[in-house]
Amino acid sequence: MSHTVLPETLIAQLIDNAATLGEHLHQDFASIGEKREQLRAQLLDEDMIFDVEAKYPPARQVFTIDGAHIAEVDRGSAYSISCAVRVGEKLEENDQASTLSILPHVACLTQLSAGLMMMHEIMLSVQVVEQFPNAICLIDGGRINSIIHINQFYSGIERDLPKQLGYWREQFEESPDREPGRTLAAFESRDWLTPYLLSPRIVGNLKLVTTTTLVENYMTHWVGRFDDKTFASLVLEASEALQPVSANIPDRPYHVSTAYPFYEEVNESAQWITIPGDKHQLHHLYYRPDAVHGVFKIEMNRTFLDNEPEVGSLLSWWLHDTMSPDLQEPYRFYVADRFAKSAVSVAKNALKEVARRDMELASWAWFFSQPYRTE
């Protein structure tokens, strides 16, 4: 009779599981590797693979937008730190936005925090295309993901604490510098989402890939184990790309909650990004700039995609900005990501330090900033 002796038996079990998974992965990679040449030949015959020639100079005015957030649950309360940064070619073109706010203990806390970050990213992106009409604004992720985040923010707080949105809106009127009322007021001051969803100058850099269109078409039995980016990484060589793949039409239309003041305009616009043939329809271009780096999934709408010089200049910029083998993304994305992540980390520690400085409130502040779990 075997006995469970924690934590030794648990660790041993997980090590065994890791070995088993590693063996399965090795078998899967070996299996798809054997099919590589066959798949490449088929794709070349179908003109699905094309060479990316450096006949256009790198795009000159490119902005990158990235954000970060932390949602913390302590004994006394919960809070969120979120921010977004804009990195341009020149120092004076950089910009930033942030929110540090006390939030209620609710199940949707993480969605609220991510939603506040996304609001900043959306507003900074729209400001780019409105202030610099010829610029390309690169966002971290895709526009479909953004509308999902905003919907989760509004639907989550409506479900978990229905009156809270009204309190936050009143909060801004009574105290304009109080968060999250200030951020919510800025985001609800106009319809930011529609131009964000439809602008051809906003281009996405998708890191987490969930689409399986290519896998379903060429490797059906691998669905559930590998996605389209894995497929593209298998078949593409340096300076090659796959013909753009259109975004899937969802079973249920993309939408935002009716709690968002401009939900009707946004819900109509959200349908256009998946309508076949529409100038706003989103497409995904899989591109491998060189042998050192992997494949990038780039999201652009039909209008931008049909402009060959623009696409060529963007891909030339992408190649130029990933010249360093140490970077797994364009350098400007790396800079924006470091700025945002470092900022929220510093702010988290600063909040605890500042909250404890007032000796009269020190004991309460200590309680407020203690986590639920022993660390």
Buried (B, 14 or more C-beta within 10 A) or exposed (E): EEEEEEEEEEEEEEEEEEEEEEEEEEEBEEEBEEBEEEBBEBBEEEEBBEEBEEEBEBBEBBBBBBBBBBBBBBEBBBBBBBBBBBBBBEEEBBBBBBBBBEBBEBEBBBBBBBBBBBBBBBBBBBBBBEEBEEBBBBBBBBBBBBBBBBBBBBBBBBEBBEEBBEEBBEBBEEEEEEBBBBBBBBBBEEBBBBBBBBBBBBBBBBBEBEBBBBBEEBBEEBEEBBBBBBBBEBBBEEBBBBEBBBBEEEEEEBBBBEBBBBBEBBBEBBBBBBBEEBBBBBBBBBBBBEEBBEBBBBBBBBBBBEBEEBBBBBBBBBBBBBEEEEBBBBBBBBBBBEBBBEBBEEBBEEBBEEBBEEEEEEEEBBEBBBEEEEE
